[in-house]
Amino acid sequence: MATITIRNISDELVDRIKRLAGQKGISMEQEVRDLLQKRYGQRDEVLARIRQRAEALPMESESRVQTWKSEGRP
């Protein structure tokens, strides 16, 4: 596992994180890990689902799309 150091965080933000962690009964470090996982951990899963759905869509030829554009279709 990697370790990161974050500098220059405002006292107010640190207090807020500590307060939230305390309400959950976990450490501030665990609260930050949870926040990072929630924000960034699921990104790859979401992108994989988007790619999977996009691959299932029917492909239209470029000439057909150009025809639609010339007809004013959105």
VEXBALO-505336 format. One record per residue: residue number from 1; residue in one letter; x, z, y of N, C-alpha, C, O in turn. Coordinates in nm, 2 decimals. Layout:
N
[NUM,'a',[X,Z,Y],[X,Z,Y],[X,Z,Y],[X,Z,Y]];
...
//
This chain:
74
[1,'m',[0.08,0.00,-0.12],[0.00,0.00,0.00],[0.09,0.00,0.12],[0.20,0.06,0.13]];
[2,'a',[0.04,-0.07,0.23],[0.11,-0.08,0.35],[0.08,0.04,0.44],[-0.03,0.11,0.42]];
[3,'t',[0.16,0.07,0.54],[0.14,0.17,0.64],[0.15,0.11,0.77],[0.23,0.02,0.80]];
[4,'i',[0.05,0.14,0.86],[0.06,0.09,1.00],[0.06,0.21,1.10],[0.02,0.32,1.07]];
[5,'t',[0.12,0.18,1.21],[0.13,0.28,1.32],[0.06,0.21,1.44],[0.10,0.10,1.48]];
[6,'i',[-0.03,0.29,1.50],[-0.10,0.23,1.62],[-0.06,0.33,1.74],[-0.09,0.45,1.73]];
[7,'r',[-0.01,0.27,1.84],[0.03,0.35,1.96],[-0.07,0.32,2.07],[-0.15,0.23,2.07]];
[8,'n',[-0.06,0.41,2.17],[-0.14,0.39,2.30],[-0.29,0.39,2.28],[-0.36,0.31,2.34]];
[9,'i',[-0.34,0.48,2.20],[-0.48,0.49,2.18],[-0.53,0.60,2.27],[-0.47,0.71,2.28]];
[10,'s',[-0.64,0.58,2.34],[-0.68,0.68,2.44],[-0.73,0.81,2.37],[-0.77,0.80,2.26]];
[11,'d',[-0.71,0.92,2.44],[-0.75,1.05,2.39],[-0.90,1.05,2.35],[-0.94,1.11,2.26]];
[12,'e',[-0.98,0.98,2.44],[-1.12,0.98,2.42],[-1.16,0.91,2.29],[-1.25,0.95,2.21]];
[13,'l',[-1.09,0.80,2.26],[-1.11,0.73,2.13],[-1.07,0.81,2.01],[-1.15,0.81,1.91]];
[14,'v',[-0.96,0.87,2.02],[-0.91,0.96,1.91],[-1.01,1.07,1.89],[-1.05,1.10,1.77]];
[15,'d',[-1.06,1.13,1.99],[-1.16,1.24,1.98],[-1.29,1.19,1.92],[-1.35,1.26,1.83]];
[16,'r',[-1.33,1.07,1.95],[-1.45,1.01,1.90],[-1.43,0.99,1.75],[-1.52,1.02,1.67]];
[17,'i',[-1.32,0.93,1.71],[-1.29,0.91,1.57],[-1.29,1.04,1.49],[-1.34,1.05,1.38]];
[18,'k',[-1.22,1.14,1.55],[-1.21,1.27,1.48],[-1.35,1.33,1.46],[-1.39,1.39,1.36]];
[19,'r',[-1.44,1.32,1.57],[-1.57,1.37,1.56],[-1.65,1.30,1.45],[-1.72,1.37,1.37]];
[20,'l',[-1.65,1.17,1.45],[-1.72,1.10,1.34],[-1.67,1.13,1.20],[-1.75,1.15,1.11]];
[21,'a',[-1.54,1.14,1.19],[-1.48,1.18,1.06],[-1.53,1.32,1.02],[-1.57,1.34,0.90]];
[22,'g',[-1.53,1.41,1.11],[-1.57,1.55,1.09],[-1.72,1.55,1.04],[-1.75,1.63,0.95]];
[23,'q',[-1.80,1.47,1.10],[-1.94,1.47,1.07],[-1.96,1.42,0.92],[-2.06,1.45,0.85]];
[24,'k',[-1.87,1.33,0.88],[-1.88,1.28,0.74],[-1.80,1.36,0.64],[-1.81,1.34,0.52]];
[25,'g',[-1.73,1.46,0.69],[-1.65,1.55,0.61],[-1.52,1.48,0.55],[-1.48,1.51,0.44]];
[26,'i',[-1.47,1.38,0.63],[-1.35,1.31,0.58],[-1.24,1.32,0.69],[-1.27,1.37,0.80]];
[27,'s',[-1.12,1.28,0.66],[-1.01,1.29,0.75],[-1.03,1.17,0.85],[-1.09,1.07,0.83]];
[28,'m',[-0.96,1.19,0.97],[-0.96,1.08,1.07],[-0.89,0.96,1.01],[-0.94,0.85,1.03]];
[29,'e',[-0.79,0.98,0.93],[-0.72,0.86,0.87],[-0.82,0.79,0.77],[-0.81,0.66,0.77]];
[30,'q',[-0.90,0.86,0.70],[-0.99,0.79,0.61],[-1.10,0.72,0.69],[-1.14,0.61,0.65]];
[31,'e',[-1.14,0.78,0.80],[-1.24,0.71,0.89],[-1.19,0.58,0.94],[-1.26,0.48,0.94]];
[32,'v',[-1.06,0.58,0.98],[-1.00,0.46,1.03],[-0.99,0.35,0.92],[-1.02,0.24,0.94]];
[33,'r',[-0.95,0.40,0.80],[-0.94,0.31,0.68],[-1.08,0.25,0.65],[-1.09,0.13,0.63]];
[34,'d',[-1.18,0.33,0.66],[-1.32,0.28,0.63],[-1.36,0.18,0.73],[-1.42,0.08,0.70]];
[35,'l',[-1.33,0.21,0.86],[-1.37,0.12,0.97],[-1.30,-0.02,0.95],[-1.36,-0.12,0.97]];
[36,'l',[-1.17,-0.01,0.92],[-1.09,-0.14,0.90],[-1.14,-0.21,0.78],[-1.16,-0.34,0.79]];
[37,'q',[-1.17,-0.14,0.67],[-1.23,-0.21,0.55],[-1.36,-0.27,0.58],[-1.39,-0.39,0.54]];
[38,'k',[-1.44,-0.20,0.65],[-1.58,-0.25,0.69],[-1.57,-0.38,0.78],[-1.64,-0.47,0.76]];
[39,'r',[-1.48,-0.37,0.87],[-1.46,-0.48,0.97],[-1.39,-0.60,0.91],[-1.43,-0.72,0.93]];
[40,'y',[-1.28,-0.58,0.83],[-1.20,-0.69,0.79],[-1.20,-0.71,0.64],[-1.17,-0.82,0.59]];
[41,'g',[-1.24,-0.61,0.56],[-1.23,-0.63,0.42],[-1.33,-0.72,0.36],[-1.31,-0.79,0.26]];
[42,'q',[-1.45,-0.74,0.42],[-1.55,-0.82,0.37],[-1.54,-0.97,0.42],[-1.61,-1.05,0.37]];
[43,'r',[-1.45,-0.99,0.51],[-1.44,-1.12,0.57],[-1.42,-1.23,0.47],[-1.48,-1.34,0.47]];
[44,'d',[-1.32,-1.20,0.37],[-1.29,-1.30,0.27],[-1.41,-1.33,0.18],[-1.44,-1.44,0.14]];
[45,'e',[-1.49,-1.22,0.15],[-1.61,-1.24,0.07],[-1.71,-1.33,0.14],[-1.77,-1.41,0.08]];
[46,'v',[-1.73,-1.30,0.27],[-1.83,-1.38,0.34],[-1.79,-1.52,0.35],[-1.87,-1.61,0.33]];
[47,'l',[-1.66,-1.55,0.38],[-1.61,-1.69,0.39],[-1.62,-1.76,0.26],[-1.66,-1.88,0.26]];
[48,'a',[-1.60,-1.69,0.15],[-1.61,-1.75,0.02],[-1.76,-1.79,-0.01],[-1.78,-1.90,-0.06]];
[49,'r',[-1.85,-1.70,0.03],[-1.99,-1.74,0.01],[-2.03,-1.86,0.10],[-2.11,-1.95,0.06]];
[50,'i',[-1.98,-1.86,0.22],[-2.01,-1.98,0.31],[-1.96,-2.10,0.25],[-2.03,-2.21,0.25]];
[51,'r',[-1.83,-2.10,0.21],[-1.77,-2.22,0.15],[-1.85,-2.27,0.02],[-1.87,-2.39,0.00]];
[52,'q',[-1.89,-2.17,-0.06],[-1.97,-2.20,-0.18],[-2.10,-2.27,-0.14],[-2.14,-2.37,-0.20]];
[53,'r',[-2.17,-2.22,-0.04],[-2.30,-2.28,0.00],[-2.27,-2.42,0.06],[-2.35,-2.51,0.04]];
[54,'a',[-2.17,-2.43,0.14],[-2.14,-2.56,0.20],[-2.11,-2.67,0.10],[-2.15,-2.78,0.11]];
[55,'e',[-2.04,-2.63,-0.01],[-2.01,-2.72,-0.11],[-2.14,-2.77,-0.19],[-2.14,-2.88,-0.24]];
[56,'a',[-2.24,-2.69,-0.19],[-2.36,-2.72,-0.25],[-2.45,-2.81,-0.17],[-2.55,-2.87,-0.22]];
[57,'l',[-2.42,-2.83,-0.04],[-2.50,-2.91,0.05],[-2.48,-3.06,0.01],[-2.37,-3.10,-0.02]];
[58,'p',[-2.58,-3.14,0.03],[-2.56,-3.29,0.00],[-2.48,-3.35,0.12],[-2.49,-3.31,0.23]];
[59,'m',[-2.40,-3.44,0.08],[-2.31,-3.51,0.18],[-2.38,-3.63,0.22],[-2.43,-3.71,0.14]];
[60,'e',[-2.38,-3.66,0.35],[-2.43,-3.78,0.41],[-2.32,-3.87,0.45],[-2.21,-3.82,0.49]];
[61,'s',[-2.34,-4.00,0.44],[-2.23,-4.09,0.48],[-2.22,-4.09,0.63],[-2.31,-4.06,0.71]];
[62,'e',[-2.10,-4.12,0.68],[-2.08,-4.13,0.82],[-2.17,-4.23,0.89],[-2.21,-4.20,1.00]];
[63,'s',[-2.19,-4.34,0.83],[-2.27,-4.44,0.89],[-2.42,-4.39,0.91],[-2.48,-4.42,1.01]];
[64,'r',[-2.47,-4.32,0.81],[-2.60,-4.26,0.82],[-2.61,-4.16,0.94],[-2.71,-4.16,1.01]];
[65,'v',[-2.51,-4.08,0.95],[-2.50,-3.98,1.06],[-2.50,-4.05,1.19],[-2.56,-4.01,1.29]];
[66,'q',[-2.42,-4.16,1.20],[-2.41,-4.23,1.32],[-2.54,-4.30,1.36],[-2.58,-4.30,1.48]];
[67,'t',[-2.62,-4.34,1.26],[-2.75,-4.40,1.28],[-2.84,-4.29,1.34],[-2.92,-4.32,1.43]];
[68,'w',[-2.84,-4.18,1.28],[-2.92,-4.06,1.33],[-2.89,-4.03,1.48],[-2.97,-4.01,1.56]];
[69,'k',[-2.76,-4.03,1.51],[-2.72,-4.01,1.65],[-2.77,-4.11,1.74],[-2.81,-4.08,1.85]];
[70,'s',[-2.76,-4.24,1.70],[-2.80,-4.34,1.79],[-2.96,-4.34,1.81],[-3.01,-4.39,1.91]];
[71,'e',[-3.03,-4.29,1.71],[-3.17,-4.27,1.72],[-3.21,-4.15,1.80],[-3.33,-4.13,1.83]];
[72,'g',[-3.11,-4.07,1.83],[-3.14,-3.95,1.91],[-3.18,-3.83,1.82],[-3.23,-3.73,1.88]];
[73,'r',[-3.15,-3.83,1.69],[-3.17,-3.71,1.61],[-3.07,-3.61,1.64],[-2.95,-3.64,1.66]];
[74,'p',[-3.11,-3.48,1.64],[-3.01,-3.38,1.67],[-2.92,-3.35,1.55],[-2.84,-3.27,1.55]];
//
